[in-house]
């Protein structure tokens, strides 16, 4: 069976939701930084400071990095809301 893009997105959302270990934003930020590296995890304000959001379709946002104009995407989780894993394209 061929997976549709919507099915793949739903799987990513489910995986991100299941991976959340704490509703405490500080603890969750530490967990994500262990995976993605310090400086590669942003709350909403941090995302807005560092990127221009071009569009989103959960759990992904297309963005342009403000520091160098690099276009790419980040992934996000809902609660607590964090963005991570910038990949330039």
N, C-alpha and C positions, 0 to 999 in steps of 0.2 A: 504494500500500500504506500502511495506517495503522500508524505506529510505536506500539508498546506502551510503557508507562512503563518497563518493564524494559529494553527496547532503548535507550531514551533514557539511562537511568542507566548502562548498560554503555558507551555512547558517551562519556559524561562521564568515567567511570573510565578508559577507554582514552586519552582526550585528556589527562587529568591525568597519567597515567603517562608518556605520550610526551613531555610538556612538561618533566619533571624533567631538570635539567641536571647535577646533582651529588648524590651521596649525602652530601656534607658539609652538615650542617644549617645552618651559618652562611651558606654560599654560597647555599643554596637559599632561606633566609629572605630574603636580599637580593634574589634574583630575584623572589620573590613580592611583596615590598614595592614593587618597581618597578611591578608590575602593579596591586596592590590598595591601595597607599599604606601609609606607615609607621603602625603602630598598628592595622592591619587584618589582620594575620597573627599567628596564635597557635600555639604548640606545645601539647601536651596540658595542661601545667600552666597556661599562659596562658589556654587555653579554660576550664578549670575555675575559674580566678580571676575571669573576667569573665562567664561564662555558666553557667546551669543547663541541662544537656543533657536534653531531654525525650524524644528518640528519635533513631534514625538508620537510614538505609538508604543505603548507599554510593552515591554520594559525598556525601551530604547529611546534616546533623544539624539537627533542629529544636531551637531553643534559646530561652531567656529571658535577656535581658541583665540582669545584676544591678544595674547602676547606675540603671536607670529602669524596669525591668519590661517593656521592649519584647520582644515575641515575634517570632521570625523564623527564618531558617535560615542556616547556613554550609555551605560546601562544604569538602571535605577531600581531600588526597592521602595515599597510604599511606606511601611511603618516600622521603625522610624524612617523617614524619607532621607535617603542618601543616594548620591550619584557616584559612579566609579567606573574604572576600566576604560579610560579614553583610548580609542583606537583611531589613528589618523588614516584617511583613505586617499 
